[in-house]
Amino acid sequence: MAGGWARDGAVNEQIEASIADELQRLKQRRAASGESFTHCAECEEEIPEARRKAIPGVKLCIECASERDARPAAHSGINRRGSKDSQLK
């Protein structure tokens, strides 16, 4: 694929780097989650022990987690590695 001034494979490297960055961010967030709550942080219902064991650091019950997951993400959506300026250097 022609990439202008970019060398061959640069676009794929940018995509892979973006994916690796996001995976690293998620891993760090999960590692920093700490000990599981016994009760949901939003509705204060008890979180079942099986859920606490399955997901270390869980803070929400299944219902609240499902509602939160259904909300739109607050990501900027900008791939800063893929800007034209970075390709022209």
PyMOL CGO cylinders between C-alpha atoms (Angstrom):
from pymol import cmd
from pymol.cgo import CYLINDER

trace = [
    CYLINDER, 0.00, 0.00, 0.00, 1.34, 3.41, -0.94, 0.3, 1, 1, 1, 1, 1, 1,
    CYLINDER, 1.34, 3.41, -0.94, 1.86, 5.55, 2.13, 0.3, 1, 1, 1, 1, 1, 1,
    CYLINDER, 1.86, 5.55, 2.13, 3.28, 8.76, 0.70, 0.3, 1, 1, 1, 1, 1, 1,
    CYLINDER, 3.28, 8.76, 0.70, 6.55, 9.48, 2.50, 0.3, 1, 1, 1, 1, 1, 1,
    CYLINDER, 6.55, 9.48, 2.50, 6.02, 6.67, 4.99, 0.3, 1, 1, 1, 1, 1, 1,
    CYLINDER, 6.02, 6.67, 4.99, 8.16, 3.56, 4.61, 0.3, 1, 1, 1, 1, 1, 1,
    CYLINDER, 8.16, 3.56, 4.61, 6.60, 0.18, 3.87, 0.3, 1, 1, 1, 1, 1, 1,
    CYLINDER, 6.60, 0.18, 3.87, 4.83, -1.30, 6.87, 0.3, 1, 1, 1, 1, 1, 1,
    CYLINDER, 4.83, -1.30, 6.87, 4.65, 1.99, 8.80, 0.3, 1, 1, 1, 1, 1, 1,
    CYLINDER, 4.65, 1.99, 8.80, 0.86, 2.02, 8.88, 0.3, 1, 1, 1, 1, 1, 1,
    CYLINDER, 0.86, 2.02, 8.88, 0.70, -1.53, 10.25, 0.3, 1, 1, 1, 1, 1, 1,
    CYLINDER, 0.70, -1.53, 10.25, 3.31, -0.65, 12.88, 0.3, 1, 1, 1, 1, 1, 1,
    CYLINDER, 3.31, -0.65, 12.88, 1.21, 2.34, 13.96, 0.3, 1, 1, 1, 1, 1, 1,
    CYLINDER, 1.21, 2.34, 13.96, -1.91, 0.19, 14.28, 0.3, 1, 1, 1, 1, 1, 1,
    CYLINDER, -1.91, 0.19, 14.28, -0.04, -2.49, 16.25, 0.3, 1, 1, 1, 1, 1, 1,
    CYLINDER, -0.04, -2.49, 16.25, 1.51, 0.15, 18.52, 0.3, 1, 1, 1, 1, 1, 1,
    CYLINDER, 1.51, 0.15, 18.52, -1.91, 1.68, 19.21, 0.3, 1, 1, 1, 1, 1, 1,
    CYLINDER, -1.91, 1.68, 19.21, -3.33, -1.72, 20.10, 0.3, 1, 1, 1, 1, 1, 1,
    CYLINDER, -3.33, -1.72, 20.10, -0.35, -2.50, 22.34, 0.3, 1, 1, 1, 1, 1, 1,
    CYLINDER, -0.35, -2.50, 22.34, -0.75, 0.86, 24.12, 0.3, 1, 1, 1, 1, 1, 1,
    CYLINDER, -0.75, 0.86, 24.12, -4.43, 0.21, 24.78, 0.3, 1, 1, 1, 1, 1, 1,
    CYLINDER, -4.43, 0.21, 24.78, -3.78, -3.31, 26.07, 0.3, 1, 1, 1, 1, 1, 1,
    CYLINDER, -3.78, -3.31, 26.07, -1.06, -2.00, 28.38, 0.3, 1, 1, 1, 1, 1, 1,
    CYLINDER, -1.06, -2.00, 28.38, -3.42, 0.71, 29.69, 0.3, 1, 1, 1, 1, 1, 1,
    CYLINDER, -3.42, 0.71, 29.69, -6.10, -1.89, 30.42, 0.3, 1, 1, 1, 1, 1, 1,
    CYLINDER, -6.10, -1.89, 30.42, -3.63, -4.21, 32.17, 0.3, 1, 1, 1, 1, 1, 1,
    CYLINDER, -3.63, -4.21, 32.17, -2.35, -1.39, 34.38, 0.3, 1, 1, 1, 1, 1, 1,
    CYLINDER, -2.35, -1.39, 34.38, -5.88, -0.34, 35.23, 0.3, 1, 1, 1, 1, 1, 1,
    CYLINDER, -5.88, -0.34, 35.23, -6.82, -3.89, 36.20, 0.3, 1, 1, 1, 1, 1, 1,
    CYLINDER, -6.82, -3.89, 36.20, -3.63, -4.39, 38.26, 0.3, 1, 1, 1, 1, 1, 1,
    CYLINDER, -3.63, -4.39, 38.26, -4.29, -1.16, 40.17, 0.3, 1, 1, 1, 1, 1, 1,
    CYLINDER, -4.29, -1.16, 40.17, -7.84, -2.18, 41.00, 0.3, 1, 1, 1, 1, 1, 1,
    CYLINDER, -7.84, -2.18, 41.00, -6.91, -3.63, 44.40, 0.3, 1, 1, 1, 1, 1, 1,
    CYLINDER, -6.91, -3.63, 44.40, -9.16, -5.78, 46.58, 0.3, 1, 1, 1, 1, 1, 1,
    CYLINDER, -9.16, -5.78, 46.58, -12.71, -6.65, 45.54, 0.3, 1, 1, 1, 1, 1, 1,
    CYLINDER, -12.71, -6.65, 45.54, -15.62, -4.87, 47.20, 0.3, 1, 1, 1, 1, 1, 1,
    CYLINDER, -15.62, -4.87, 47.20, -18.16, -6.96, 49.09, 0.3, 1, 1, 1, 1, 1, 1,
    CYLINDER, -18.16, -6.96, 49.09, -20.96, -4.58, 48.06, 0.3, 1, 1, 1, 1, 1, 1,
    CYLINDER, -20.96, -4.58, 48.06, -21.52, -2.71, 44.79, 0.3, 1, 1, 1, 1, 1, 1,
    CYLINDER, -21.52, -2.71, 44.79, -20.04, 0.80, 44.68, 0.3, 1, 1, 1, 1, 1, 1,
    CYLINDER, -20.04, 0.80, 44.68, -23.15, 2.16, 42.91, 0.3, 1, 1, 1, 1, 1, 1,
    CYLINDER, -23.15, 2.16, 42.91, -26.25, 0.31, 44.18, 0.3, 1, 1, 1, 1, 1, 1,
    CYLINDER, -26.25, 0.31, 44.18, -24.78, -1.17, 47.41, 0.3, 1, 1, 1, 1, 1, 1,
    CYLINDER, -24.78, -1.17, 47.41, -26.13, -4.67, 46.63, 0.3, 1, 1, 1, 1, 1, 1,
    CYLINDER, -26.13, -4.67, 46.63, -23.94, -7.55, 47.78, 0.3, 1, 1, 1, 1, 1, 1,
    CYLINDER, -23.94, -7.55, 47.78, -21.52, -8.83, 45.14, 0.3, 1, 1, 1, 1, 1, 1,
    CYLINDER, -21.52, -8.83, 45.14, -21.57, -12.66, 45.02, 0.3, 1, 1, 1, 1, 1, 1,
    CYLINDER, -21.57, -12.66, 45.02, -18.41, -14.35, 46.24, 0.3, 1, 1, 1, 1, 1, 1,
    CYLINDER, -18.41, -14.35, 46.24, -18.05, -16.24, 42.93, 0.3, 1, 1, 1, 1, 1, 1,
    CYLINDER, -18.05, -16.24, 42.93, -17.88, -12.91, 41.05, 0.3, 1, 1, 1, 1, 1, 1,
    CYLINDER, -17.88, -12.91, 41.05, -15.31, -11.51, 43.51, 0.3, 1, 1, 1, 1, 1, 1,
    CYLINDER, -15.31, -11.51, 43.51, -13.11, -14.58, 42.99, 0.3, 1, 1, 1, 1, 1, 1,
    CYLINDER, -13.11, -14.58, 42.99, -13.55, -14.60, 39.21, 0.3, 1, 1, 1, 1, 1, 1,
    CYLINDER, -13.55, -14.60, 39.21, -12.72, -10.90, 38.78, 0.3, 1, 1, 1, 1, 1, 1,
    CYLINDER, -12.72, -10.90, 38.78, -10.11, -9.64, 41.26, 0.3, 1, 1, 1, 1, 1, 1,
    CYLINDER, -10.11, -9.64, 41.26, -10.72, -6.02, 42.20, 0.3, 1, 1, 1, 1, 1, 1,
    CYLINDER, -10.72, -6.02, 42.20, -14.38, -6.02, 41.12, 0.3, 1, 1, 1, 1, 1, 1,
    CYLINDER, -14.38, -6.02, 41.12, -16.31, -3.02, 42.44, 0.3, 1, 1, 1, 1, 1, 1,
    CYLINDER, -16.31, -3.02, 42.44, -19.69, -3.32, 40.69, 0.3, 1, 1, 1, 1, 1, 1,
    CYLINDER, -19.69, -3.32, 40.69, -22.44, -5.92, 40.63, 0.3, 1, 1, 1, 1, 1, 1,
    CYLINDER, -22.44, -5.92, 40.63, -23.33, -7.53, 37.30, 0.3, 1, 1, 1, 1, 1, 1,
    CYLINDER, -23.33, -7.53, 37.30, -26.30, -5.20, 36.67, 0.3, 1, 1, 1, 1, 1, 1,
    CYLINDER, -26.30, -5.20, 36.67, -24.36, -1.98, 37.33, 0.3, 1, 1, 1, 1, 1, 1,
    CYLINDER, -24.36, -1.98, 37.33, -21.37, -3.23, 35.33, 0.3, 1, 1, 1, 1, 1, 1,
    CYLINDER, -21.37, -3.23, 35.33, -23.65, -4.05, 32.39, 0.3, 1, 1, 1, 1, 1, 1,
    CYLINDER, -23.65, -4.05, 32.39, -25.21, -0.58, 32.53, 0.3, 1, 1, 1, 1, 1, 1,
    CYLINDER, -25.21, -0.58, 32.53, -21.78, 1.06, 32.68, 0.3, 1, 1, 1, 1, 1, 1,
    CYLINDER, -21.78, 1.06, 32.68, -20.52, -1.03, 29.75, 0.3, 1, 1, 1, 1, 1, 1,
    CYLINDER, -20.52, -1.03, 29.75, -23.52, 0.03, 27.66, 0.3, 1, 1, 1, 1, 1, 1,
    CYLINDER, -23.52, 0.03, 27.66, -22.65, 3.73, 28.04, 0.3, 1, 1, 1, 1, 1, 1,
    CYLINDER, -22.65, 3.73, 28.04, -20.61, 5.35, 25.25, 0.3, 1, 1, 1, 1, 1, 1,
    CYLINDER, -20.61, 5.35, 25.25, -16.85, 5.36, 25.85, 0.3, 1, 1, 1, 1, 1, 1,
    CYLINDER, -16.85, 5.36, 25.85, -15.09, 8.62, 26.71, 0.3, 1, 1, 1, 1, 1, 1,
    CYLINDER, -15.09, 8.62, 26.71, -12.03, 8.03, 24.51, 0.3, 1, 1, 1, 1, 1, 1,
    CYLINDER, -12.03, 8.03, 24.51, -10.68, 10.80, 22.34, 0.3, 1, 1, 1, 1, 1, 1,
    CYLINDER, -10.68, 10.80, 22.34, -10.53, 8.43, 19.38, 0.3, 1, 1, 1, 1, 1, 1,
    CYLINDER, -10.53, 8.43, 19.38, -7.46, 10.11, 17.95, 0.3, 1, 1, 1, 1, 1, 1,
    CYLINDER, -7.46, 10.11, 17.95, -4.57, 7.96, 16.82, 0.3, 1, 1, 1, 1, 1, 1,
    CYLINDER, -4.57, 7.96, 16.82, -1.76, 10.37, 17.54, 0.3, 1, 1, 1, 1, 1, 1,
    CYLINDER, -1.76, 10.37, 17.54, 0.82, 7.99, 16.10, 0.3, 1, 1, 1, 1, 1, 1,
    CYLINDER, 0.82, 7.99, 16.10, -0.89, 8.16, 12.70, 0.3, 1, 1, 1, 1, 1, 1,
    CYLINDER, -0.89, 8.16, 12.70, -0.81, 11.92, 12.20, 0.3, 1, 1, 1, 1, 1, 1,
    CYLINDER, -0.81, 11.92, 12.20, 0.60, 13.21, 8.92, 0.3, 1, 1, 1, 1, 1, 1,
    CYLINDER, 0.60, 13.21, 8.92, 3.17, 15.30, 10.78, 0.3, 1, 1, 1, 1, 1, 1,
    CYLINDER, 3.17, 15.30, 10.78, 4.73, 12.24, 12.35, 0.3, 1, 1, 1, 1, 1, 1,
    CYLINDER, 4.73, 12.24, 12.35, 4.95, 10.54, 8.95, 0.3, 1, 1, 1, 1, 1, 1,
    CYLINDER, 4.95, 10.54, 8.95, 6.75, 13.47, 7.33, 0.3, 1, 1, 1, 1, 1, 1,
    CYLINDER, 6.75, 13.47, 7.33, 9.72, 13.48, 9.72, 0.3, 1, 1, 1, 1, 1, 1,
]
cmd.load_cgo(trace, "trace")
